[in-house]
Amino acid sequence: MVVLCIAAATTFWILNALNKDNYTTIVDYPITWEYNQEDYVAVKPLPKSVQIQISGNGWDLLRKYFKLNEPPFVIYLAEPAAKNFILTSDLKRPLGEFITPTLLEGLLEDSISYQIDKIETRKVKPVLDSAGYSLAKNTEIEGEIDFSPKQITITGPTSLLDLYNDGFPVLLNENRIDENFSSSVNLSVGENLEPLIQLQEKSVQVSFSVVKFLQGNKRLKVKKINFPRTVTLENEEITPMITYLVDERKVAELKDMEFEAILDYGKRNREDSTLAIVVRPNPKYIKEIKVEPALVKLKYE
């Protein structure tokens, strides 16, 4: 019986207290946004509430605190892409009128940030995503990569379209390519961007040629240039060896070519009396030339 009396007294006190005015509290008040959604799109989720300090009747504050049947305050944006924030001082008067009879004491933040972009349609060039394919060992793409169509049409918010200023990445999903390639490749912006960006073309034809390089080696004849009579090599019997990669289509041409190890005394390192070996000739169809030894030591009489 005592417990019931205490409970009844407590309930009566709470109800009586809630009927009083001049209470003050801070609440997250719901907000919603209105703008032209045909020409603009929110790039990030828009804020759903704003923190405000209010005062008034206890019952009224309780409803607002727990968002009981409280309609959201609508923020109208005529030009949503003109800026990425709205000053809360601009909202104080309309929001204060909206929540009457509760009194709006103030908003806790100076501004509310958002990102809404204008929707545009652009044409961008396709480019191979280097992370989406690999070539076989000693294989290279030769010449230009051909795409059909030459351009891809994309529609979406301006800030995201700017990501494709350098081209739209085409993912081949191919590894160790060792022959000429030609295939239709599906296009995608990724799951996280699909709700925001639309592609007019669903696929693109990708074609390119590859060239294979073969490993080879040759011994070199030493040719001295500008050597004074008093300077020799520490090892006059040296026979340098080169290793290289050669375009497989040029192997026959390379077979009859004689390479020389050019030692130009005028290009010596004066500090340690060494001289770097320069290989001649150096045709464009060979690459990754390595000489062993790379340096020779000079001897002065």
CORZI-V51892 format. One record per helix or strand of 3 or more residues. SS is the DSSP state (H for helix, E for strand). FROM is the first residue (numbers start at 1). TO is the last residue. If there is no record, write none. Layout:
# CORZI-V51892
SS,FROM,TO / SS,FROM,TO
This chain:
# CORZI-V51892
H,2,18 / E,23,34 / E,40,42 / E,49,56 / H,58,65 / E,73,76 / E,85,87 / H,88,90 / H,92,98 / E,103,107 / E,111,113 / E,116,128 / H,130,132 / E,133,135 / E,139,148 / E,151,157 / H,158,164 / E,168,170 / E,174,177 / E,181,186 / E,203,219 / E,221,225 / E,231,233 / E,241,247 / H,248,255 / E,260,264 / H,265,267 / E,274,276 / E,278,280 / E,286,292 / E,295,300
